[in-house]
Amino acid sequence: MAYKNGDLYNSLLPTIVQMQRYIQRANNTTQQYRDPRPLMSTLQRLMQVDLNLLGLVGTRLDAVLGFESSITMPDGYAPDTAEQQQLVEMNNRFRTSKMRALLRTVMIGRLFGASAVRLVWGNTANGTAVVKKQKYDLTELDFDVLNDDGLIYLNTNTNNGLLTQSPIDPETHIVVRYSPLDGIEKNYIGSLMRTNMILSWIKYYDYWNWAKANEKFADPMIWASYRKGSQDTEVNAVIAGLEQLGTDARAAFSDDVKLQLLEAQRSGSMSAHKELVETIKSEQAISILGQTLTTDLQNKGSKAAASVHNLVRSDIMWSDLLALQEIISDQYCVQDFQKNYGEPKNAFPVLRFHTDETEDTEANARIFAETKSADANFKFKRDEFYRKINFTPPQEGDVTV
């Protein structure tokens, strides 16, 4: 069962002391004493209290999940008639089993460090296909410290909060294990969201402190002076008048009482708060997207600077696409083929994203023209030529110009 963090019942985020304890428990390299559940429950809460982080994560997900995809032969393999029919059937099963929905789960695994989905196969009209998918909560997963590629299932007893651990079978699951510190710290569970946890915490509590300061200093302070030697009854009358002035905006005072306003000095507090928030936003954007320019350039850079930022962001997008292709190809396409056709004659089919729309088709056409001008005998693949310039190859019977 999924773990419920008692520290979060009455609070949106834990205290800094509690988070320190979470990190210590998650960092234990002995599997028996290691417990990432409080940490992972906190990471799941972050985007509920940090809308900027929610937007950054959504931007990264949309960047890759917006591409269409299909199952095809690997590069360098031309499918024969039988393999073409197999590809049609595999794509049908991929679609009817709604496997594309799992791409988001795989991406969540890259952002949070781990994800797992159990695939249940069954006989269908399209052959042996996935008929059920069981997703795991993030608090049910941990890195297997003895297996560099493995995940551990954490089953929480809802009565006493104790957990049992068992390895997740990669033969029956799609498993994602990712550490941004791979090569430095291989068991760093939490991934990119963990690196943003303290930043989101600081921003969240700074908002509360800023709001409290506004409550205290938003209105000018009103104070009164009275003549020396006034009786207690006179002083109490002045205090009562100030309280009434604060609540009802009107009160009566004698001629001996002088009222003065002390204007609030808030500009320094406002500037410090805005600078802190902007700094945190920049750090979060770098960690999630690899750059700080998103949809609003403001005065942050020139067109050349924006181009550099977009190149960095594109590198991350291509990295995500390649990871998605590899995971689905190795952990789904291979099983689908084996269950329906046995071993392949040449190679297992793979998942490929259709990324041609990201290319500069005008530049591609110019490259083709200049190449043919330099060498009229230079040969191009017909299908690749049409794809690179974003035109559809004409079929028999089509009217051409």
C-alpha positions as CSV (number, residue, x, y, z in Angstrom):
1,M,0.0,0.0,0.0
2,A,1.0,3.6,-0.5
3,Y,2.6,5.5,2.4
4,K,0.8,8.3,4.2
5,N,3.0,10.9,5.8
6,G,1.5,12.0,9.1
7,D,3.6,15.2,9.1
8,L,1.6,16.4,6.1
9,Y,-1.9,15.9,7.5
10,N,-2.1,19.5,8.9
11,S,0.6,21.2,6.8
12,L,1.3,21.6,3.1
13,L,5.0,21.1,3.6
14,P,7.1,19.7,6.5
15,T,9.4,21.8,8.6
16,I,13.1,22.1,7.7
17,V,14.0,19.8,10.6
18,Q,11.6,17.1,9.4
19,M,13.0,17.4,5.9
20,Q,16.5,16.9,7.2
21,R,15.3,13.7,8.9
22,Y,13.7,12.6,5.6
23,I,16.9,13.0,3.7
24,Q,19.0,11.1,6.3
25,R,16.6,8.2,6.0
26,A,16.6,8.2,2.2
27,N,20.4,8.4,2.1
28,N,21.1,5.3,4.1
29,T,23.0,2.9,1.9
30,T,21.9,-0.1,3.8
31,Q,18.7,-1.3,2.3
32,Q,17.4,-2.6,5.6
33,Y,17.4,0.8,7.2
34,R,16.8,2.9,4.1
35,D,13.4,4.6,3.9
36,P,12.6,7.2,1.2
37,R,8.9,7.2,1.8
38,P,8.7,10.5,3.8
39,L,11.0,12.2,1.2
40,M,8.9,11.0,-1.8
41,S,5.6,12.0,-0.2
42,T,7.0,15.5,0.2
43,L,8.2,15.6,-3.4
44,Q,4.7,14.8,-4.5
45,R,3.4,17.7,-2.6
46,L,5.8,20.3,-4.0
47,M,3.9,21.2,-7.2
48,Q,0.7,21.9,-5.1
49,V,2.4,24.7,-3.3
50,D,4.8,25.9,-6.0
51,L,3.0,26.9,-9.2
52,N,6.2,28.0,-10.9
53,L,7.6,24.5,-10.4
54,L,4.3,23.0,-11.7
55,G,4.6,25.1,-14.9
56,L,8.3,24.1,-15.4
57,V,7.4,20.4,-15.1
58,G,4.4,20.8,-17.4
59,T,6.6,22.5,-20.0
60,R,9.2,19.7,-19.9
61,L,6.5,17.0,-20.2
62,D,4.7,18.8,-23.0
63,A,8.0,19.2,-24.9
64,V,8.3,15.5,-25.5
65,L,4.7,14.1,-25.1
66,G,3.5,16.3,-28.0
67,F,5.3,14.3,-30.5
68,E,3.6,11.5,-32.4
69,S,5.3,8.1,-32.4
70,S,5.1,4.7,-34.0
71,I,6.7,1.3,-33.9
72,T,9.1,0.7,-36.7
73,M,12.3,-1.3,-37.6
74,P,15.6,0.1,-36.4
75,D,17.6,2.3,-38.7
76,G,19.4,0.3,-41.4
77,Y,16.7,-2.4,-41.5
78,A,14.2,-2.4,-44.4
79,P,11.2,-4.5,-43.4
80,D,10.0,-7.2,-45.8
81,T,6.3,-7.9,-46.5
82,A,5.9,-10.1,-43.4
83,E,7.7,-7.6,-41.1
84,Q,5.5,-4.7,-42.5
85,Q,2.4,-6.6,-41.5
86,Q,3.9,-7.3,-38.0
87,L,4.6,-3.6,-37.6
88,V,1.0,-2.8,-38.5
89,E,-0.3,-5.3,-35.9
90,M,2.2,-4.0,-33.2
91,N,1.1,-0.4,-33.8
92,N,-2.6,-1.5,-33.5
93,R,-1.9,-3.2,-30.2
94,F,0.1,-0.2,-28.9
95,R,-2.8,2.0,-29.7
96,T,-5.7,-0.2,-28.4
97,S,-3.8,-1.0,-25.2
98,K,-3.3,2.8,-24.7
99,M,0.4,2.3,-24.1
100,R,1.1,5.9,-25.1
101,A,-0.4,7.0,-21.7
102,L,2.6,5.3,-20.1
103,L,5.0,7.8,-21.7
104,R,4.0,10.3,-19.0
105,T,4.7,7.8,-16.3
106,V,8.2,7.2,-17.8
107,M,8.8,11.0,-17.8
108,I,7.7,11.2,-14.1
109,G,10.3,8.6,-13.4
110,R,13.0,10.8,-14.9
111,L,11.8,13.8,-12.9
112,F,11.2,12.0,-9.6
113,G,13.9,9.3,-9.9
114,A,11.7,6.2,-10.1
115,S,8.5,4.9,-11.6
116,A,7.1,1.4,-12.3
117,V,4.1,0.0,-14.1
118,R,3.1,-3.7,-14.0
119,L,1.9,-4.9,-17.4
120,V,-0.8,-7.6,-17.5
121,W,-0.9,-9.4,-20.9
122,G,-3.9,-11.3,-22.3
123,N,-5.3,-12.7,-25.5
124,T,-7.3,-10.2,-27.6
125,A,-8.6,-9.9,-31.1
126,N,-5.3,-8.3,-32.1
127,G,-3.2,-11.0,-30.5
128,T,-1.4,-11.1,-27.2
129,A,-1.6,-7.5,-25.8
130,V,-1.5,-5.5,-22.6
131,V,-5.0,-5.7,-21.1
132,K,-4.3,-4.0,-17.7
133,K,-1.7,-1.7,-16.3
134,Q,-0.9,-1.3,-12.6
135,K,0.9,2.0,-11.7
136,Y,2.9,2.4,-8.5
137,D,2.7,5.3,-6.2
138,L,6.1,7.1,-5.8
139,T,6.1,6.2,-2.1
140,E,6.1,2.5,-3.0
141,L,9.4,2.7,-4.9
142,D,13.1,2.8,-3.9
143,F,16.4,2.2,-5.6
144,D,17.8,-1.3,-5.1
145,V,21.2,-0.4,-3.6
146,L,22.6,-3.8,-4.6
147,N,21.4,-3.7,-8.2
148,D,22.4,-0.6,-10.2
149,D,19.3,-0.9,-12.5
150,G,16.8,-2.3,-10.1
151,L,13.9,-1.0,-8.1
152,I,12.4,-2.1,-4.7
153,Y,8.7,-2.3,-4.0
154,L,7.9,-0.8,-0.6
155,N,4.7,-2.2,0.9
156,T,3.4,-0.2,3.8
157,N,1.2,-1.8,6.5
158,T,-1.6,0.7,7.0
159,N,-2.2,-0.5,10.6
160,N,1.3,0.0,12.0
161,G,3.2,2.0,9.3
162,L,5.9,-0.7,8.9
163,L,7.1,-1.7,5.5
164,T,8.2,-4.8,3.7
165,Q,10.6,-4.7,0.7
166,S,10.7,-6.9,-2.4
167,P,12.4,-6.5,-5.8
168,I,10.3,-5.5,-8.8
169,D,10.5,-8.0,-11.6
170,P,11.7,-6.2,-14.8
171,E,10.2,-8.9,-16.9
172,T,6.7,-7.9,-15.9
173,H,7.1,-4.2,-15.4
174,I,8.2,-1.1,-17.2
175,V,10.8,0.2,-14.8
176,V,12.5,3.6,-14.7
177,R,15.4,4.4,-12.4
178,Y,17.1,7.7,-13.0
179,S,19.6,9.8,-11.1
180,P,20.9,13.2,-12.3
181,L,24.0,12.5,-10.3
182,D,24.7,9.2,-12.0
183,G,28.5,8.6,-11.8
184,I,28.6,10.7,-8.6
185,E,25.9,9.3,-6.4
186,K,24.0,6.3,-7.9
187,N,21.4,5.9,-5.2
188,Y,20.2,9.5,-5.3
189,I,16.5,8.9,-5.3
190,G,14.2,11.9,-5.9
191,S,16.1,13.1,-9.0
192,L,15.4,16.7,-10.2
193,M,12.5,17.2,-7.9
194,R,14.7,16.6,-4.9
195,T,17.1,19.3,-6.0
196,N,14.1,21.7,-6.0
197,M,12.7,20.7,-2.6
198,I,14.6,23.2,-0.5
199,L,14.1,26.0,-3.0
200,S,10.3,25.4,-3.0
201,W,10.3,25.3,0.8
202,I,12.2,28.6,1.1
203,K,9.8,30.3,-1.4
204,Y,6.7,28.8,0.3
205,Y,7.6,30.0,3.8
206,D,8.9,33.4,2.5
207,Y,5.4,34.0,1.1
208,W,3.9,33.5,4.5
209,N,6.5,35.7,6.2
210,W,5.9,38.4,3.5
211,A,2.2,38.1,4.0
212,K,2.6,38.6,7.8
213,A,4.8,41.6,7.2
214,N,2.1,43.1,5.0
215,E,-0.5,42.6,7.7
216,K,1.7,44.4,10.1
217,F,3.0,47.2,8.0
218,A,0.4,47.6,5.2
219,D,-1.4,50.5,6.9
220,P,0.4,53.5,8.4
221,M,0.9,53.4,12.2
222,I,-1.1,55.9,14.1
223,W,0.2,57.2,17.4
224,A,-0.8,59.9,19.9
225,S,0.9,62.1,22.3
226,Y,-0.7,63.6,25.4
227,R,0.5,66.2,28.0
228,K,2.7,65.1,30.8
229,G,1.0,64.4,34.1
230,S,-2.3,63.1,32.5
231,Q,-4.4,60.9,34.7
232,D,-4.7,57.2,34.0
233,T,-8.3,57.6,32.9
234,E,-7.2,60.2,30.3
235,V,-4.4,57.9,29.0
236,N,-6.9,54.9,28.8
237,A,-9.3,57.1,26.9
238,V,-6.6,57.9,24.3
239,I,-5.7,54.2,23.9
240,A,-9.4,53.3,23.5
241,G,-9.7,56.0,20.9
242,L,-6.8,54.7,18.9
243,E,-8.3,51.2,19.0
244,Q,-11.6,52.5,17.8
245,L,-9.8,54.5,15.1
246,G,-8.1,51.2,13.9
247,T,-11.4,49.3,13.7
248,D,-14.0,52.0,12.8
249,A,-11.8,54.5,11.1
250,R,-13.2,57.3,13.4
251,A,-12.8,58.4,17.0
252,A,-12.9,61.5,19.1
253,F,-10.0,63.0,21.0
254,S,-9.6,66.2,23.1
255,D,-7.6,69.2,22.0
256,D,-4.7,68.1,24.2
257,V,-4.1,64.9,22.2
258,K,-1.9,65.1,19.1
259,L,-2.3,62.4,16.5
260,Q,0.5,61.6,14.0
261,L,1.0,59.0,11.2
262,L,4.1,56.9,10.8
263,E,4.1,55.8,7.2
264,A,5.0,52.1,6.6
265,Q,8.5,51.5,5.1
266,R,7.8,48.5,2.9
267,S,9.9,49.1,-0.2
268,G,12.9,47.3,1.2
269,S,10.9,44.3,2.2
270,M,9.1,44.1,-1.1
271,S,12.4,44.3,-3.1
272,A,14.1,41.6,-1.0
273,H,11.1,39.3,-1.4
274,K,10.9,39.8,-5.2
275,E,14.7,39.3,-5.6
276,L,14.5,36.1,-3.6
277,V,11.6,34.7,-5.6
278,E,13.2,35.6,-8.9
279,T,16.5,34.0,-7.9
280,I,14.7,30.8,-6.9
281,K,12.7,30.7,-10.1
282,S,15.9,31.0,-12.2
283,E,17.5,28.2,-10.3
284,Q,14.4,26.0,-10.7
285,A,14.2,26.7,-14.5
286,I,17.9,25.8,-14.9
287,S,17.4,22.5,-13.1
288,I,14.2,21.4,-15.0
289,L,14.7,23.0,-18.4
290,G,18.4,23.8,-18.5
291,Q,17.7,27.5,-19.1
292,T,16.0,30.5,-17.6
293,L,14.2,31.9,-20.7
294,T,10.8,30.4,-21.1
295,T,7.8,32.2,-22.6
296,D,8.6,35.7,-21.3
297,L,12.0,37.2,-22.4
298,Q,11.4,40.6,-20.7
299,N,14.8,42.3,-20.6
300,K,16.8,39.2,-19.9
301,G,18.7,38.8,-23.1
302,S,19.0,39.3,-26.8
303,K,17.7,37.1,-29.6
304,A,21.1,35.4,-29.7
305,A,20.9,34.7,-26.0
306,A,17.5,33.3,-26.4
307,S,18.7,31.0,-29.2
308,V,21.5,29.7,-27.0
309,H,18.9,29.0,-24.2
310,N,16.7,27.2,-26.6
311,L,19.5,25.0,-27.9
312,V,20.2,23.9,-24.3
313,R,16.5,23.2,-23.8
314,S,16.5,21.2,-27.0
315,D,19.4,19.1,-25.8
316,I,17.3,18.1,-22.8
317,M,14.3,17.4,-24.9
318,W,16.3,15.1,-27.2
319,S,17.7,13.4,-24.2
320,D,14.2,12.7,-22.9
321,L,13.0,11.5,-26.3
322,L,15.9,9.1,-26.6
323,A,15.3,7.8,-23.1
324,L,11.6,7.3,-23.8
325,Q,12.4,5.4,-27.0
326,E,14.9,3.2,-25.4
327,I,12.7,2.3,-22.4
328,I,9.6,1.5,-24.4
329,S,11.6,-0.3,-27.1
330,D,13.5,-2.5,-24.6
331,Q,10.8,-3.1,-22.0
332,Y,7.6,-3.2,-24.2
333,C,8.3,-3.8,-27.9
334,V,10.6,-6.8,-27.3
335,Q,7.9,-8.5,-25.1
336,D,5.1,-7.7,-27.6
337,F,7.1,-9.2,-30.4
338,Q,8.2,-12.3,-28.5
339,K,4.7,-13.1,-27.2
340,N,3.2,-12.8,-30.7
341,Y,5.9,-13.8,-33.1
342,G,8.8,-15.4,-31.2
343,E,12.3,-14.3,-32.0
344,P,12.9,-11.8,-34.9
345,K,14.4,-12.7,-38.2
346,N,16.6,-9.5,-38.2
347,A,16.0,-7.2,-35.2
348,F,13.3,-6.3,-32.7
349,P,11.1,-3.4,-33.8
350,V,11.6,-0.1,-31.8
351,L,9.5,2.9,-30.9
352,R,10.4,6.1,-32.8
353,F,9.1,9.6,-32.3
354,H,8.2,11.6,-35.4
355,T,10.5,14.6,-34.9
356,D,10.8,15.9,-38.5
357,E,8.5,18.9,-37.7
358,T,11.3,20.2,-35.5
359,E,13.7,20.5,-38.5
360,D,14.2,23.5,-40.7
361,T,12.7,22.2,-43.9
362,E,13.7,25.3,-45.9
363,A,17.3,24.7,-44.9
364,N,17.1,21.0,-45.8
365,A,15.7,21.9,-49.2
366,R,18.6,24.3,-49.7
367,I,21.1,21.7,-48.7
368,F,19.7,19.2,-51.2
369,A,19.7,21.8,-54.0
370,E,23.3,22.9,-53.3
371,T,24.5,19.3,-53.0
372,K,22.9,18.3,-56.4
373,S,24.4,21.5,-57.9
374,A,27.8,20.5,-56.8
375,D,27.4,16.9,-57.8
376,A,24.6,16.0,-60.1
377,N,25.2,12.2,-59.6
378,F,24.9,12.4,-55.8
379,K,22.1,10.1,-54.7
380,F,19.5,10.6,-51.9
381,K,16.9,8.2,-50.5
382,R,13.6,9.2,-52.0
383,D,11.6,8.8,-48.8
384,E,14.1,10.6,-46.7
385,F,14.2,13.5,-49.2
386,Y,10.4,14.0,-49.0
387,R,10.4,13.7,-45.3
388,K,13.2,16.2,-44.8
389,I,11.4,18.8,-46.9
390,N,8.0,18.0,-45.3
391,F,6.3,16.8,-48.5
392,T,4.3,13.6,-49.0
393,P,5.8,11.2,-51.6
394,P,3.3,10.8,-54.5
395,Q,1.6,7.5,-54.9
396,E,0.4,5.7,-58.0
397,G,-2.6,7.5,-59.3
398,D,-1.9,10.8,-57.6
399,V,-2.0,14.0,-59.8
400,T,1.4,15.5,-59.8
401,V,2.9,18.8,-61.0
